[in-house]
Amino acid sequence: MLFFKLFLLVFITTHTSAENKRPTILISILARNKAHTLPYFLSYLENLNYPKDRLSLWIQSDHNSDATIEILETWISSVQNKYHSIKKDFIVTPLRYEGEIGFAHWTEERFQYIISLRESALEYARSLWADYYLTLDCDVFLTNPETLNYLLSKDFVVVAPMLRSAELYSNFWHGMTSDYYYYRTEEYKPILYRENKGCLDVPMIHSCVLVNLKKTQSDYLTYVPNKVAHFDGPTDDIITFAISANRSNIPLKLCNEEVFGFITTPIEKEDNVEIDKEQVTNIKMEILTYEENLLVSKVLKKYVKFPSKDLMGFDRIFMINLLRRPERRRRMVQCFDELGLDVTIIDAVDGRELNDTTLKSISFMPDFIDPYHKRPMTLGEIGCFLSHYNIWKEIVANKYEKTLVLEDDIRFEPYFRLKVKNLMNEINVRPDWDLIYFGRKRLQENDEPWVEGSYFLVQAGYSYWTLGYALSYRGAKKLLDADPLSRLVPVDEYLPILFDKHPQTNYKKYFPQRDLVALSVAPLLLYPTHYTGEDGYVSDTEDSKIIKRPGREEL
């Protein structure tokens, strides 16, 4: 990372000397029915660290049934004096293409029109004698302000930054069939997850593509099928572009050495605006995993709208957060705003602040040794347990029938609300559960059988983590009635003991009543934001003082 920053600094310094101006770039933007993405797309575009007087924009928009053009006009009026030039072509009517069934429906006319728009933008860049041409879709959020500088430093004919989505979708293909359609290879995921890093040759890039117009080879690039000799592909702009590059021996480079930004997944359901909006919510929460805030310029904030909040069918939703982790609280509050969740934030019991009085009121299971670190409990683990324990007491005291308990370092799966809704429809008529894992670390290889008659639930085996779980009143009462503070173990060890799936059979004698009915959502709905060893990983349970136990030296 340090080398990359030094490299960029040298590159920028070299190209901003008195002898050299920065390269000129035409950015082509096509916007249609993107009112839900534009406030973020435009804000991140404006935030790019590149002299705006070397950037020209051509923004085209047509056939909109939302506020796309209004948002574009508002933004353009606020920035038009910053950029070298802004050309706009807006068609207010009609709202749809003839024969179109919903804005996710691609008619032949729409394909042809998109091809003409992209080709006209590429030709316009050439006529301007621009040094570079950048085609940028409004589904792209370039969160890394150095993206343009990075791409320019590579000096490729055609290059794209890799863009993540909340799922497996991205802005590149690693395989292409003989008839030029998408093919998933084994190498795709290692590139997507940045296990295989570099600037790699791929058969297709799209949505954010930089073309070096100074290179002679770039003259052969086109979006128009009949401009490609012996063209035998489909009528499709990005496939045609890829074929024209391949026929001209122009490598399509995809770079994933840094996190550059994100892209929403394409809509597959026709005329479903809610699905499209939820995809944007997914990406916004994915960004919050890496960035503390979502960037929205002041002039566009009025166009950002959040859903009204509810409990998704639960009596209460709790989120546990340490007061000394305000950055996690802020992120989670933003996620709750995006999802429309009415959440009660619980100040966690901080292991660092536990006094002798509290510790003397607790007895620890004599046999417990952490299976990985071979140590007793830490103060952080005690604080974590007490935080959950206090919520269990509140559930029982208020007789809440269904409660959702969340920790503050979680990532929500795409379409979280929709999946929870489907789950709730099932468990509302199923009284035979005490605890349902929404997120966990599965620690056994054995198959976990599906719950009879269920589409979403399996019988939970030995598991770690308490990222998020649903708890019934009966389940909370069982957890309290077992008197865990008199034989304390970490909370994610305690739960599998109570549902009798813990592999340490000697623990059973301390908890003779082990009838907690524990299930798990499959697939899971929550995952950690960071895993052990990753940049940004922090554990307040592991990174804390180990307790002393009678007859033992502190480890």
GIWO-V517094 format. One record per residue. N is the residue number from 1. RES is the residue in one letter. OMEGA is omega in whole degrees, -180 to 180 (* if undefined). Layout:
N;RES;OMEGA
N;RES;OMEGA
This chain:
1;M;180
2;L;178
3;F;-180
4;F;-179
5;K;178
6;L;179
7;F;180
8;L;-180
9;L;178
10;V;-179
11;F;-178
12;I;-180
13;T;-179
14;T;-174
15;H;178
16;T;177
17;S;-178
18;A;-176
19;E;-172
20;N;170
21;K;177
22;R;178
23;P;176
24;T;-177
25;I;168
26;L;177
27;I;179
28;S;-178
29;I;174
30;L;-176
31;A;175
32;R;-180
33;N;-177
34;K;180
35;A;-177
36;H;178
37;T;-171
38;L;180
39;P;-180
40;Y;179
41;F;-177
42;L;180
43;S;178
44;Y;175
45;L;-180
46;E;-176
47;N;-180
48;L;-178
49;N;180
50;Y;-178
51;P;-174
52;K;178
53;D;174
54;R;-180
55;L;170
56;S;-180
57;L;168
58;W;-176
59;I;-179
60;Q;-180
61;S;-177
62;D;172
63;H;180
64;N;173
65;S;178
66;D;-174
67;A;-177
68;T;-176
69;I;177
70;E;180
71;I;179
72;L;-180
73;E;179
74;T;-178
75;W;-179
76;I;-180
77;S;-179
78;S;-175
79;V;-169
80;Q;179
81;N;-178
82;K;-175
83;Y;178
84;H;176
85;S;173
86;I;176
87;K;-179
88;K;174
89;D;-178
90;F;176
91;I;-174
92;V;179
93;T;1
94;P;-178
95;L;-179
96;R;171
97;Y;178
98;E;179
99;G;-178
100;E;178
101;I;-177
102;G;-174
103;F;174
104;A;-178
105;H;-180
106;W;175
107;T;177
108;E;179
109;E;-179
110;R;177
111;F;-178
112;Q;-179
113;Y;178
114;I;178
115;I;-179
116;S;179
117;L;-179
118;R;-179
119;E;179
120;S;178
121;A;178
122;L;179
123;E;178
124;Y;178
125;A;178
126;R;-179
127;S;177
128;L;-171
129;W;176
130;A;178
131;D;-178
132;Y;175
133;Y;178
134;L;173
135;T;-171
136;L;179
137;D;-177
138;C;174
139;D;-174
140;V;174
141;F;-179
142;L;-175
143;T;179
144;N;-176
145;P;180
146;E;-175
147;T;-178
148;L;179
149;N;180
150;Y;-177
151;L;179
152;L;-178
153;S;-177
154;K;175
155;D;174
156;F;174
157;V;179
158;V;-178
159;V;177
160;A;170
161;P;178
162;M;-178
163;L;179
164;R;168
165;S;177
166;A;179
167;E;-177
168;L;-179
169;Y;174
170;S;-177
171;N;177
172;F;168
173;W;172
174;H;178
175;G;179
176;M;-179
177;T;-180
178;S;176
179;D;166
180;Y;176
181;Y;-173
182;Y;176
183;Y;-178
184;R;179
185;T;178
186;E;-178
187;E;-174
188;Y;-176
189;K;178
190;P;176
191;I;-179
192;L;-179
193;Y;175
194;R;171
195;E;173
196;N;-173
197;K;176
198;G;171
199;C;-165
200;L;175
201;D;178
202;V;-177
203;P;-177
204;M;168
205;I;-177
206;H;172
207;S;175
208;C;-172
209;V;179
210;L;179
211;V;178
212;N;-176
213;L;176
214;K;180
215;K;-179
216;T;-178
217;Q;-176
218;S;-180
219;D;-177
220;Y;-178
221;L;-179
222;T;174
223;Y;-172
224;V;-176
225;P;-174
226;N;173
227;K;180
228;V;-178
229;A;177
230;H;-178
231;F;-179
232;D;-180
233;G;-180
234;P;176
235;T;-175
236;D;-174
237;D;-173
238;I;177
239;I;177
240;T;179
241;F;-180
242;A;180
243;I;179
244;S;177
245;A;-179
246;N;-179
247;R;-179
248;S;-180
249;N;177
250;I;179
251;P;171
252;L;-174
253;K;175
254;L;-178
255;C;-179
256;N;-178
257;E;178
258;E;170
259;V;-175
260;F;-177
261;G;-171
262;F;-179
263;I;177
264;T;178
265;T;-180
266;P;180
267;I;179
268;E;-180
269;K;-176
270;E;172
271;D;-179
272;N;-177
273;V;-177
274;E;177
275;I;-180
276;D;179
277;K;180
278;E;176
279;Q;178
280;V;176
281;T;179
282;N;-178
283;I;-180
284;K;179
285;M;175
286;E;177
287;I;-178
288;L;173
289;T;-176
290;Y;-177
291;E;-179
292;E;-178
293;N;169
294;L;-176
295;L;174
296;V;-180
297;S;-176
298;K;-176
299;V;-176
300;L;-177
301;K;-178
302;K;-180
303;Y;178
304;V;-177
305;K;179
306;F;177
307;P;173
308;S;-173
309;K;174
310;D;-177
311;L;180
312;M;179
313;G;176
314;F;174
315;D;175
316;R;170
317;I;-180
318;F;171
319;M;-178
320;I;-179
321;N;173
322;L;179
323;L;-180
324;R;173
325;R;-177
326;P;-180
327;E;177
328;R;179
329;R;-180
330;R;-180
331;R;-178
332;M;178
333;V;177
334;Q;177
335;C;180
336;F;176
337;D;-179
338;E;-177
339;L;-176
340;G;-179
341;L;176
342;D;-170
343;V;173
344;T;-179
345;I;-180
346;I;175
347;D;-177
348;A;171
349;V;-176
350;D;-179
351;G;180
352;R;-175
353;E;-179
354;L;-180
355;N;-177
356;D;-180
357;T;179
358;T;-177
359;L;180
360;K;179
361;S;-178
362;I;172
363;S;-175
364;F;177
365;M;-175
366;P;-174
367;D;-170
368;F;170
369;I;179
370;D;-173
371;P;-178
372;Y;-174
373;H;177
374;K;-178
375;R;171
376;P;180
377;M;173
378;T;176
379;L;177
380;G;179
381;E;177
382;I;179
383;G;178
384;C;-180
385;F;-178
386;L;177
387;S;177
388;H;-179
389;Y;180
390;N;176
391;I;178
392;W;179
393;K;180
394;E;177
395;I;-178
396;V;-179
397;A;-177
398;N;179
399;K;175
400;Y;-177
401;E;-178
402;K;-179
403;T;174
404;L;-179
405;V;-177
406;L;169
407;E;-168
408;D;-179
409;D;-173
410;I;174
411;R;-178
412;F;175
413;E;176
414;P;180
415;Y;-177
416;F;-177
417;R;-179
418;L;-180
419;K;177
420;V;178
421;K;179
422;N;179
423;L;-178
424;M;177
425;N;-180
426;E;-174
427;I;177
428;N;177
429;V;-179
430;R;-176
431;P;-170
432;D;176
433;W;176
434;D;-178
435;L;177
436;I;176
437;Y;169
438;F;178
439;G;-177
440;R;171
441;K;-178
442;R;-173
443;L;179
444;Q;180
445;E;-177
446;N;176
447;D;175
448;E;-174
449;P;175
450;W;174
451;V;-176
452;E;178
453;G;-177
454;S;174
455;Y;-169
456;F;-169
457;L;172
458;V;174
459;Q;-175
460;A;171
461;G;-179
462;Y;-173
463;S;171
464;Y;176
465;W;174
466;T;-179
467;L;180
468;G;179
469;Y;172
470;A;-178
471;L;177
472;S;176
473;Y;-180
474;R;180
475;G;179
476;A;-179
477;K;177
478;K;-180
479;L;178
480;L;-176
481;D;179
482;A;176
483;D;-174
484;P;-177
485;L;177
486;S;-180
487;R;-165
488;L;169
489;V;176
490;P;-172
491;V;-179
492;D;168
493;E;-177
494;Y;-176
495;L;179
496;P;172
497;I;-177
498;L;175
499;F;167
500;D;178
501;K;-179
502;H;-176
503;P;178
504;Q;-175
505;T;180
506;N;177
507;Y;-173
508;K;-176
509;K;-180
510;Y;-179
511;F;-176
512;P;179
513;Q;-174
514;R;-174
515;D;175
516;L;179
517;V;-175
518;A;178
519;L;176
520;S;172
521;V;178
522;A;-6
523;P;-175
524;L;-179
525;L;-178
526;L;175
527;Y;177
528;P;176
529;T;-179
530;H;176
531;Y;-179
532;T;178
533;G;179
534;E;173
535;D;179
536;G;-180
537;Y;177
538;V;176
539;S;178
540;D;176
541;T;-179
542;E;-175
543;D;179
544;S;-174
545;K;177
546;I;-178
547;I;170
548;K;176
549;R;-179
550;P;177
551;G;-179
552;R;172
553;E;175
554;E;-177
555;L;*
